[in-house]
Each structure stands twice: as C-alpha cells, then as structure tokens.
Amino acid sequence: MSMSKKPTDFRYNTGPSTVPWAAVGESYTADDIMDVVSFLLQGESAAYQSALDSVKTAVKQLATLGTPPGKLSLGERVVRLEQEIDRYLGVEDSTFITNATAGFEIAFRHANLQKGDEVLIPAITFIATMAYPLAVGATVVFVDVDPVTLNMDPKDMERKITKRTKMVVPVHIGGYPVDMDPVMELARKHDILVLEDAAHAFGGTYKGRMLGTIGDFGAFSFHEVKNVTSYGEGGVLVSTMQPHPDLKKARFLGLDIGTKIENWLYDVVALEGKHGLYVGNNSSSTELQAVGLLSQMHRYDRILQERYRNVCYVNERLAGCDAVTGQPLGCEGTNPTYHLYLLQVDPAKAGADVRVLRAKLAQKGVTTIPHFAPMYRFSIMRQLGYDVDAAARSCPVAEEVFLHRFTHLPIYGLTREQLDYMANAILESIDEMQRGV
Ligand SMILES: Cc1ncc(COP(=O)(O)O)c(C=O)c1O
C-alpha cells in the first residue's frame, strides 16, 4: 500500500527528492483509519460487524488510491475554518487553538498578568475562567451575579474595581449574553482589559454584535459538550484590539515563518503584550479537528434554531406555574445560544428549594446539570489562601441562587416526547413539593 505524504509542511518542503521528507514521521495505514471509524461509530450487533467489514474493504481500496494529508497540524483546513469563522463573526484573524482555556491564557499573557494584579471573575463559572490568574499568583476577585441570568452583575463589578484591577472576564453563562455595555464602559474608564469567556456563546449576539467580539479578547469552546465540537476539544480566540495582537504567532511559540534567520527556516519572536514582551506557548490545533468543526458549523444555524424552539416549548409548558421561571429569552438583537436550559425555582412558592427539585427530577429520570458552582467553594481557593467566607459574603446572590434556586437542564436533541416528559416531571415535582410529599 502506498500512502506517502504530500510535501506541504514548510519545514520539510524540500521538493522532489530521492530520500523524501516524509521519512521523518510515521504515516497512516488503512487499519489506523479503521480504528478511528470504529471508534466514532460503535456497535456490537452482527449487522454492525458486517457493515464495518464492508467499510474496511472500501477503506483498504481507498488507501491504494489516495494519499494521507501533507499536514496534520495547522494546515489548509485550519486556515479554511478560520476564514469561515472570521466571516461568521465579522472579525479578522480568528485563531483555532486547543481549547478555550488556551485562548484565555494567550489573552492573560498579553496583559502580562502577574502576582499582585487583580482579575474580576463572576462568582459562577467554570474553573477554566480563572485557572491562569491563579497559576501566576494574580488575585482573583469574585463578582456577584445577576439573579435572573446568573451572569456577572456590572454594578458589583464597579464596586470591586481597584487600582490593581488589570482584567475582567465576563462569562456568557449557558450562552446568555452578559450586559456588555456597562462592563465595557467601566473597563474603558479604568483601563481594564476585557476577555469575554464565550465558551458557551458561539453564535450569540448582544445588541446586534456577535458575542466574543465585544471585549478586547473573546474565546469560544468547542469541547465535546458545547453546541458544536471539533472532535472533543477545540477553541477559537479572537481579538478586537488595535494594534492587533499577533494571535497566530502567540498560538505557536512565537514562530515567525515569514522571516528567516541566517542558515535557518524561520525566526522566533517574543510577543508584544500590553505592558511589555511575553513568551508564547503552544496551543496549536489539528487539521482533523478543523474538519470536524467545519462540518458542524455548516449546520449550525439549524442547531441554534432547534435549541431556540425547544427552549420556547418548555417555557410555554411551564408558563402556568409561578413557582418556576424558565430560560430567559433574548430580545431584539440580543440572542442567546441556549447552550443549557436555565431553570429557577422560587422556594417560597414551591415549598422547598432546588435541591429537593433536583432529587425529584433524578427519581423521575430527568438529568439536571449541576455544573456551575460559586468558584470560591472549591478546595483550591482555600489551599491558595483565599478567605472564602469573605468571598461568599461578598456574593450574596451567587450563594442564594446556587444553594436554593437554579439548575441547568439539557435542551438539545430531545424529541417532543422527551421535552414533554421533562416539563411534566418539573410540574409534578413542584406539585409534590407544594403538597409536602
Ligand atoms: C464557562 C466556561 N468557560 C471556559 C470553559 C473551558 O473551555 P475549554 O474546555 O474549551 O477549555 C468551559 C468549559 O466547559 C466553560 O464552561
């Protein structure tokens, strides 16, 4: 079987030669490809085995006719994906990276974040939002959340700004847009860099602008549980800053392949941060991941519409019950991505709080997603010496909604019967709670 690679990698592009560049690495065999196919589509039955055998025969034949891609990392597919994302978001230079966390890191490095700096983080998010600030010894300051959307409350943000505040990270939690106007206004007034954690928010809008493109930086996640995925992991970083940070170089260790140094193929540069130079890291992504995300992006409008339809349906089903509030919808120009369905319960009217509701839903076979807790509750904060009780006292809304009021529910890929089952289970559970049974 001949599966020689095409010479497309700039480092090894030596033209036709008797000893080919591709000799530096192992290539793919038909068996390797079949391992991927049988991983992506799994089955046990005899019919499955027979279909798999015919695919194997076809792939073996394909392998005698085709050649593996010249590049597996940062090649043409990554470029094509970035071009499509640029068009979709209306930005230039979107950069495909390993995951959103890696994108955050580039933004934090750009801010030259270090010990002594403060970063404003909403109390309710995922650890990824603040992992880098903690890693470099910057101080995380928790901002309380809005009781309806669970997003960062700009009024509390204002209270928590100090002279040492260097960055703020609004998180569009569940894909619901943060009220960005006051966030941006405060940030500009106090010279604070804004990084949008748009992990859940790809394709959402705020007052007609794409989420992730309003702050100085925005990073999206394409992890396997997001609205669309690049085979399990993936992220995109964008920046609106002028001068524009060189995200492509920041993604790959500052390699400058446009410039050669004497007797060598490329140069390596330190990157220009806001307050000085910094050294790049490696968060390069693969061609295969780009292929995966491109395919899913091509059906993303449909995916978003289905999410919206399902949210509206469940909201309608719950409308008559004043003990629960369904997912907040968007309004003119402001469109959530409906990544998760946010359900809130009013304990006074329901007769018990969300912990009871969640237990009842679990008994009825309805999954809730208890994923987003106030960040100061995790052991890591105590271990790092934070006064977590003071943090909790400074975020009373986060405490109240987390302990008593909210949960997330899945909303996508469900049949009408499943949506009805979920809505009925919620209504029955509330009825039981009100009757004290
Ligand atoms: C709010 C939030 N921010 C950031 C991330 C991190 O995204 P990634 O897994 O792509 O690094 C996640 C992932 O679930 C998230 O939920």
The ligand as an SDF file (V2000), in Angstrom:
LIG
                    3D

 16 16  0  0  0  0  0  0  0  0999 V2000
  -17.7980   28.8150   31.3530 C   0  0  0  0  0  0  0  0  0  0  0  0
  -16.6700   28.0330   30.7460 C   0  0  0  0  0  0  0  0  0  0  0  0
  -15.5270   28.6620   30.4680 N   0  0  0  0  0  0  0  0  0  0  0  0
  -14.4930   28.0150   29.9010 C   0  0  0  0  0  0  0  0  0  0  0  0
  -14.5600   26.6790   29.6060 C   0  0  0  0  0  0  0  0  0  0  0  0
  -13.3430   25.9890   29.0660 C   0  0  0  0  0  0  0  0  0  0  0  0
  -13.4760   25.5940   27.7370 O   0  0  0  0  0  0  0  0  0  0  0  0
  -12.4340   24.5500   27.1560 P   0  0  0  0  0  0  0  0  0  0  0  0
  -12.8150   23.2020   27.6800 O   0  0  0  0  0  0  0  0  0  0  0  0
  -12.5970   24.6730   25.6700 O   0  0  0  0  0  0  0  0  0  0  0  0
  -11.0900   24.9730   27.6040 O   0  0  0  0  0  0  0  0  0  0  0  0
  -15.7300   25.9720   29.8670 C   0  0  0  0  0  0  0  0  0  0  0  0
  -15.8280   24.5440   29.5290 C   0  0  0  0  0  0  0  0  0  0  0  0
  -16.7610   23.8540   29.8290 O   0  0  0  0  0  0  0  0  0  0  0  0
  -16.8120   26.6620   30.4650 C   0  0  0  0  0  0  0  0  0  0  0  0
  -17.9400   26.0220   30.7810 O   0  0  0  0  0  0  0  0  0  0  0  0
  1  2  1  0
  2  3  1  0
  2 15  2  0
  3  4  2  0
  4  5  1  0
  5  6  1  0
  5 12  2  0
  6  7  1  0
  7  8  1  0
  8  9  2  0
  8 10  1  0
  8 11  1  0
 12 13  1  0
 12 15  1  0
 13 14  2  0
 15 16  1  0
M  END
$$$$
